[in-house]
Amino acid sequence: MKKKLKTFLLTIFFFFLTLLLLVFPTESLSYSFIGLQLWFNRMIPTLLPFMILTGIMIRLNLTESFVRALSPVLKPLLSISLNGIYALVIGFLCGFPMGAKVIADLLSRGKLSQKEAQFLLSFCNNIGPIYFMSFALPVLGLQKKAPYLFGMYGLPLLYGIILRHTLYKNMTPVEERRRPPSGSRQTSFKTPLMVLSAAESKQTDTLLDALDDSIMSSLYGISKLGGYMVLFNLLNLIPQFFLYNKYLYGIHICALLNCLLEITSGISRMGNCAPLVVLLLLPFGGFSCIAQTYSMIKDTALSLKSYVLHKLALSAVTALYYGIWLLFSPSTFLL
């Protein structure tokens, strides 16, 4: 019965969306163009090079040596493997959805445990700093950077540290599980994880093989992201149909819902009319970001539900942060 109801509702929804495409062809073309333009002008130049480079490094087993210099700082804070540090750095510096992609790639190659990968996914897949400083803050009309950078990246890092010492306090990184206990004798027994690691070390890709595989994988991934951006921009037809020219406390409701559907085009439509609202929505990323994250992790055992719950928790923490700031320093807020 539930399956039939679900099928019926989905049929009605997509029939209605198809009808909107036919009734509003000009608006449909405009939303599709916006999605493609954002994908071509922002996603491809900023993400594709990083996707190719990280793919090469993972295939050539260079990730651990790449971040070894950062391990004295990050290992005591989070107690994660070197590959975990690599995923954290890429997730924070390269931005969404690179964090999810790198974590999924490392997990599928046995370089991260299931639990460590789920832990990293809960706080490492964020909006990129280049995007945040060069696009989001200027559009919102915000001049100061440090308080907002802390809200966007400092809070997730603190959230990850708290998670590591609470929900994930018993997590054992892959590197530590490979290492035999102190004082024990070496035996011929090997765990499945050790067998996989040994097989990978024997089958390390050549540079050209790694380059070719990484380019193909990256082009496939970036193409999927473009499709998601177009689709979720088209979904703006629905609120426009029901809520055209409706405002809530001076905020255009369609623009607000646009942020929830696809954050980049939503920010462009919102402008600087409600920067606090956008700042609270950025940690969540919008439903397009959720769908794109799913596309990166769907071939793994990583839980999308857990990821979404942690995103909601981070949004609540961000709201608390800006609420305290607004309470104690209202005159300097949003400058």
N, C-alpha and C positions, 0 to 999 in steps of 0.2 A: 504494500500500500504506500509506504513512504517513498519507494523508488518511483512508483507511478506519479505520485504528487510532485516529486522533484523533477521528473521528466516533463510533466505538464507545465510547471512554473518556468523552467528553462526555455521551453518552446515558446511560451507567451512572451517572455523577456526578449528573446532574439527576434521573434516576429515583430515585436514593437520597435526594436532598434532598427531592423531592416526598413520598417515603415517610415521611421524618422529620417533615414538616409534618403528615401525617395521623396518625402514631403519637403525636406529642407536640404536640397542639393548644394546650394551656395554655402551654407554653414558647414555642411559635411566636408566639402572641399577645403574650406578654410581650416577646420580642425585637423584634417589629415595633413595639410600642408605644414601647419604649425608643428605637429609631431615629427614629420620628416625633417623639417628644418632644424629643430632642436637636436634631433639624432645626428644629422650630418654635420652641423656646425659646432656642437658641443660634445656629444658622446664619442664620436669617432676620433676627433683630434686628441681628446684628453684620455680616453680609455684604451683605444686600440694599441698604441705603442706599449703601454704598460702590460696589457694582456699578452702581447707577443713576448716581451722581455721576461716576464715572470714565468711564462710557459717554458721558455728555453732554460731558465735557471732551475726550475723544478725537474725537468727531464734530464738535465746534466748533473743533478745532485749538488748544486752550488748554493742552495738556500742556507744551509747551516754555516758555511764559511762566510757568507755575505753578511750575516747579522752577529757573528761571534763577538765583535767589538762592543755590541750593545748588551750582551748577556750579563756583564757585571752589574748593570743598572736594573734591567728588566727582570732578570731571573729571581732576585730576592723579593721583588714586589709581587710577582705572579706565580712563581714556581712552575714555569712551563718549559717545554723543550725548545731547542734552537729553532726548529721548524715552526713551532708555535709563535716564537718571537718574530720570525719572518712574516707569518700571516698577520700578526698584529701590526707590524710596521707598514706593510702594504695596504692593509685595510684602513689605517688611519691616514696615510699620506696620499694614496691613489684614489681613495674614495669608493663609494658604492658603484656598482656591485662587485668591485674587485675583491673586497674582503671575502664575500661569499664564494667567489670563484676560486680564489687561492686556497681557502680552507677545504673546499670540495676536492680540488685537485690533489692536495697533500693527503687528504684522508683516503682517496681512491688509490693512491700509490703507497699506502702503509706508512707514511711519514708522520701521521697524527693518529692518535687513538680516537675512537668514537666519542668518548666523553670529553677529551680535550678539544676536539673539533666543535662539539656542541657548545662548550664553554666559550670558545673564542667567537663563535658566531653570535653569541648573545650581546656582544658589545663592540665588535670590530668592524661591522659593516655599516659605515656611516657616510654621510654626505662628504665629498672631498673638500679639503681646505682651499684648493685653487678655485673651485666652483663657489665655495662659500664666500671667499674674500673678493673675488673678481666679479661675481654676478649677484649673489643674494644680498650681501650688505649694501652695495651701491644702489640696487633697486629699492631696497627698504629705506634708503636715506640715512643709514647709520654710519657715523664717521669713526667712532672709537672701535677698535678691533679686539683688544685684549679681553674685555669682559665677555664678549660674544664667542670668542675662540674657546675660552674656558667652558662656557655653557655648552658649546657644540662638541668639544673633544676632551676637556678635562673631566667633565661629569661622567661620560662613558668609561674613561679609564678608572676613575674612582669606583664606579659601579662594578667594573670587572674585578678590581682588587677585593671589594667586599664579597662578591660572588665566590671568588677563589677561596676565601676563608670561611665561607658559610655553606652554601649548597654544594660546592665542588671541593670541599676541604680534603676529601679522601681520593681525589683524582691523582693518578700516577702518570706522568708524561712518558711518552714512548721511549725516550733515551734511557730513562732510569729503569724501565722494564727490560731493556736489552742487556743492561749491565748486570753481571752475576753478583750476588750478595758478597759482602766483605768476608774473607776467610773461607769461602766455599770453594770446592774443587770444580774445575771445568768438566762437564759431562758431555756425552754425545747427544743428549736430548735437546731438541730445538722446538720452540713454540711456533705456531703458524705465522706469527708476526716476524720471528727471526728468519724463517724460511723465505717469506716474501721479501724481506729486506736483502737477504743474500742473493736472491734471484735478480732483484733490481740492480744490485751492484755489479753483477756479471753482464747485465744487458743494458748498460748505460748507453744512451744514444750518442751517436757522433754529432758534431755541431750542426752539420747540414741536415741530418735527420731530425734533430730537435727543432731547428729553425722551420723546416717544412711542416712538421706536425703542429708546432705552436701557431704558425700562421693560419693553417686550416682550422684549427680549433678556435682561434680567436675570431676569425671571420664568421664562423658559424655562430659564436656567442654574441658578437656585436650585431649580427643580423637579427637575431631573436629579440634583442633589446629594442631595435628599431620597430619591430612589429608590435611589441608591447606599448611603446610610446604612441604609436598611431592609434591603436585600439582604445587606450584609455583616454586619449584626447577626444576621440569620437564619442565616448560615453558622456561627454559634456552636453551632448544634445538632449539628454534626459532631464537634467535640472533646468536647462534653458527652456524646455517645453513647458514645464510645470511652474517654474519660478522666475520667469522673465521679468526683469526690472524690479525684483523684490529686494528690499534692504532690511538688515537687522543691525541696529545701533550704528547706522552709517556704513555698514559693510555690505557690499554686493554679495548676496547669498550664492549666486552662481559662481562668482570668482572664488569664494571660500571653498565651495565644493570642488572646484577645479583643483585647488591645492591638495585636497584629499585624494583626488583621482590621479593627478599627474602634477607633481610639485613644481616643476620648472615653469610650465606654462601658467600654472596658478599664481606663482610669484609675479610673473610678468603682468598678469591681469590685476592682481591686488595692488601693485605699486607700493607706495609708502603710506597708504591709508590706514593700515593696521599692522605695523611691524611686530608688535608683541604676539599677535595671533600666529603670524608666519613663523616666528621664532619657536613657538610652542609646537608647531606642526612639523618643523624640519627634522627633529630626532626620529619621528615616526616614518617620514619619507613619502607617505602616500601609498595608495593601493597598487599603483604601477610599480613602485619599488618593491613591494611585497611579492607581486607576481614575478618580477624579474629575478628576485632572490630565489624564488621557487625554481625558476628555470635553471639556475646555477647548481642547485643542490638536489634536484629531483632524482638523479641517478645514484644518490647516496642514501644512507639511513638517517640523515640529519632531519630533525623535526622542525617543520615550518611553524607549527603551533607554538612550540617553545620559543622560537625566534620572535614571533609576533607578540607574545606575552611580555618578553623582555623589552621589546620596543615600546610597548605601552607603559611599562614600569619606568623606562628611561624618560618618556614624555612627562610622566608625573613628577619625576625628580627635577626635570628641567622647569616645570611649572612652579615647583616649590622654590627653586633657585631664583627665578625672575620675580616671584612673588615677594620673597624676602628683600631682594634688591629694590623693588618698587616701594616697599614699605619703609625702608630706612633711607633711601636716597631717591625720592621721586623726581627731584629737580634735574638730576644728571641722567636719569634713565632714558634710554633710546637716543642719546646724543651721538 
